Amino acid sequence: MRFFKEKITDEQTEESFIRMMTQIKARGGNLNFVITIDKKEGWFAVCKEFPSIISGGKNTNPSEDEISRSIIEAVKTAFHVP
């Protein structure tokens, strides 16, 4: 999963991105998520390297794209990347 398909257009975003990547590299360079899908409650994902990064939804049958987009937003939020 790639975090940024769009171009980084301003200096503040670039600095935030570099800071995020530095922290991720310090933890091994990858973020791995445990994803749990409950057929009654929905789904949630927890990052193994940064357990405070969590995501989820009420959809009991989420697509891979839905999960990916939600996780990317959670990671960007956790690292204060606009």
C-alpha positions in Angstrom: 0.0 0.0 0.0 1.4 3.4 -0.9 0.6 6.4 1.2 1.0 9.2 -1.3 -0.1 8.8 -4.9 -0.7 12.5 -5.1 2.2 15.0 -5.4 3.4 16.9 -2.3 2.7 20.5 -3.2 3.8 22.6 -0.2 6.7 22.8 2.1 4.7 22.1 5.3 3.3 18.9 3.8 6.7 17.8 2.6 8.2 18.4 6.1 5.4 16.4 7.7 5.9 13.6 5.2 9.6 13.4 5.9 9.0 13.4 9.6 6.5 10.6 9.2 8.8 8.5 7.0 11.7 9.0 9.5 9.6 7.7 12.4 8.4 4.7 10.3 12.0 3.9 9.2 13.0 3.9 12.8 10.5 1.1 13.5 11.7 -1.0 10.6 10.4 0.8 7.6 6.9 -0.8 7.3 3.6 -0.5 9.0 1.7 -3.7 9.5 -1.9 -3.9 10.5 -4.0 -6.6 12.1 -7.4 -6.3 10.5 -10.4 -7.9 12.2 -13.8 -8.2 10.5 -16.8 -8.9 12.7 -19.9 -9.9 10.7 -22.1 -8.1 13.2 -20.1 -5.0 14.3 -17.9 -4.1 11.3 -14.1 -4.0 11.0 -11.1 -2.5 12.7 -7.4 -2.3 12.1 -4.6 -1.8 14.6 -1.0 -1.0 13.6 1.6 -3.4 15.1 4.4 -0.8 15.1 2.3 2.1 16.4 -0.6 0.6 18.4 -2.2 4.0 18.7 -2.9 4.1 15.0 -6.3 2.4 14.6 -9.0 2.6 12.0 -12.3 0.9 11.4 -15.8 1.1 10.1 -19.3 -0.3 10.5 -19.3 -2.0 7.1 -19.4 -5.8 7.8 -18.2 -6.5 4.3 -15.5 -3.9 3.5 -13.6 -3.9 0.3 -9.8 -3.9 0.3 -9.9 -0.3 -1.1 -12.2 0.9 1.7 -9.8 -0.5 4.3 -6.7 0.8 2.6 -8.2 4.3 2.3 -9.2 4.4 5.9 -5.8 3.1 7.1 -4.0 5.7 5.0 -6.1 8.5 6.5 -5.5 7.2 10.0 -1.7 7.1 9.4 -1.7 10.6 8.0 -3.7 11.8 10.9 -1.4 10.1 13.5 1.6 11.8 12.0 -0.1 15.2 11.4 0.3 15.0 7.6 -2.3 17.2 5.8 
